[in-house]
Each structure stands twice: as structure tokens, then as C-alpha cells.
Amino acid sequence: MSIDHEVPDQGPHPEDAPAETHTAATGETAATVSPESSVPPTPAAARAEVTKLLSSHFCYLEGEGADDVVVADALLVTTELVTNAYRHGGGLTRFSAELTDEGLSIAVGDASTRTPVVPDDDVGGASRAGGYGWLLVRRLAARVSVTCHQTGKDITALVELT
């Protein structure tokens, strides 16, 4: 099963994106999830889509069990990748989430060719606001890849669901 959105050549404003159809693939059959969708307009919308996808895997998403920690990690990775695309990447250009044999694969595209960076430690112990998102993604995901191309970059993260 998957959720896939792509908006070719979109600038930093997702509301200007052309509407596209995305599908959720289940084996050989593809079912339309939303007939007029584009990339999620906010990190919360992306989280909602991933929550819907994960509910098919876990059947419930409440409580405080081990499954809930895995779901929370997957949602945190989703939030960080989408937020960073909007905040630092010139806008979200592509979003997909797919359940695979290895776990949840989350792919995000943005309009910047700048790769994510890990901030330097603060000098003299001064605290900083923000800058931890990429560290969290790298820590929570089993694999992360960054692929740059002429119009931006794609980041794919695999979150194991065990």
C-alpha cells in the first residue's frame, strides 16, 4: 500500500500546484485515494496520510505499547522531512509513503539542491532553537538517502516497523 504525490516543477508555494491524482497500491490493484490531491499542504496533512497508511498495518493507533513508539517515530520522521522541505527546501515538490517488506518508506522532494546539514555544536554551551530535525531523522530511520537533481533534491527515509 502506498501514498504518492508529485508536483513537477513546483515552486515554493504548494497551493499553486496543479491538482493530481494519487493512488494507493495494494499488490496488483491500485485504488484512488483522493481524486484531486497535490502534495500535502502542511506537515500535519502529511502525518494524517501516514497515520491512515499505518492504521492498515497496525489496525489501531492508541495506547502506549511498542507499536505506538514505532508509529510515533514514523510520524516524527514524516513531520521533520516535510517541515524541512517547506522551511529550508523552497517548498515540497513530492511526497510519498509506502509500506514495504522492510518498513515505511517516506520520500520527500523539494526545490533546493542544498543537502541537509548537521549544525555545529554551540560555542560556549549557548543553547540554540531548532536544528535537531535532521539529527532525529538520521537517528530514527534505518536508512536515509539524499539524491540531488537539477530542480532540487529527493530524500528517502526507511523507518522499520518492528
Disulfide bonds with the S-S distance in Angstrom:
none
